[in-house]
Amino acid sequence: MHTIKLFLFIVPLVISSKIDQDYSSYDSMSPEPKSRFAMLDDVKILANGLLQLGHGLKDFVHKTKGQINDIFQKLNIFDQSFYDLSLQTNEIKEEEKELRRTTSKLQVKNEEVKNMSLELTSKLESLLEEKNLLQQKVKYLEKQLTSLTKNQPEIQEHPEITSLKNFVEQQDNSIKDLLQTVEEQYRQLNQQHSQIKEIENQLRRTGVQESTENSLSSKPRAPRTTPFLHLNETKIVEHDDIPANCTTIYNRGEHTSGIYSIRPSNSQAFNVYCDVKSGSSWTVIQHRIDGSQNFNETWENYRYGFGRLDGEFWLGLEKIYSIVKKSNYVLRIELEDWKDNKHYIEYSFHLGDHETNYTLHLVEITGNVPSALPEHKDLAFSTWDHKAKGHVNCPESYSGGWWCHDVCGENNLNGKYNKPRAKTKPERRRGIYWKSQNGRLYSIKSTKMLIHPTDSESSE
């Protein structure tokens, strides 16, 4: 631009000087060589101006080309980003449709279970009324029988009375069976409600993209239903006394992984999953494989356990404490990422009781993944409804009960289970992850926490 301005300034001067010289040639008779040199100087000045103008225009063209190329590159990047965003939007829409179909099916099943529950309740009430009437009749007949027995002790019991007693016993057994059926129906109904609420929460999070920021800031909490730790299909070990742990079961000849009954010292018997590996049997205290079980549970549920022993579950802090309180134990954490790479790490540990909020103290032994849990520190267990004193409020942000110290974000194997799909940063931090102390973040597909006594002989 400066070159153009200079040229526009020089050209009029040159032209005016030429005109002046033409006019002066008429007025005065100057020598011819001087006029020729003056014209050559003017031509040189004009040529230099044009040359500078050409260079300026050339630079301007190069700059303009560069700017146009940058604009095209940015447009290509924008087009690619828009295409990727449309693909993600289509994925979310498909998932939303699937979730809505699943919700409709669950709602239909929920209505069926409700109707069955109402029918069973009405039948139960009618049976209870019949039972009361029969009990009254039996009491009346018993009084008559007593008086007859006193007067005629040698007379045998009347057949009608015997049949009536048998009928009453059958009715009692039928009522007990019916009560168990009703309890089972209520349990299934609660599970259906829990699944429906969870799916509705997922629909709210994935259905409307514009409300994502608001939904994350409000931190919706999963429904608080009382979970059931299923203890069916137990492999009962036929011995006079119930073994104290899985290692004892293994030493008695049971070398198959499965559900067994144990009874630690000074404790009630309960079922555990024993995982046989490396010539011994480990007690599994936590297992996650597909996100089917909600782990954002209450303090009471974390104390006594929830889930299914043949699927995803948390054994319960009170049960874990009853197993480890008399002996030294090893904690093993097994992790598998989305590329099917398997990692593990083992700690020697000490677990406190209920009064200490089940404080955990760790010392690493071995492993093929960097540690993420603080060592040589007292880590208190906290849930969304039970915060340990002197510790930060982590579970509300990180979704699930876990052992915390004075910082959040190291890891949380009880966190919300996320599928392998692009997430915003706050949502990704709520998922299952293992962030080592060197800063590397592992995205985890399945987790398993197991315990084993350091001295197998002491577990007998």
Disulfide bonds with the S-S distance in Angstrom:
Cys246-Cys274 1.98
Cys394-Cys408 1.70
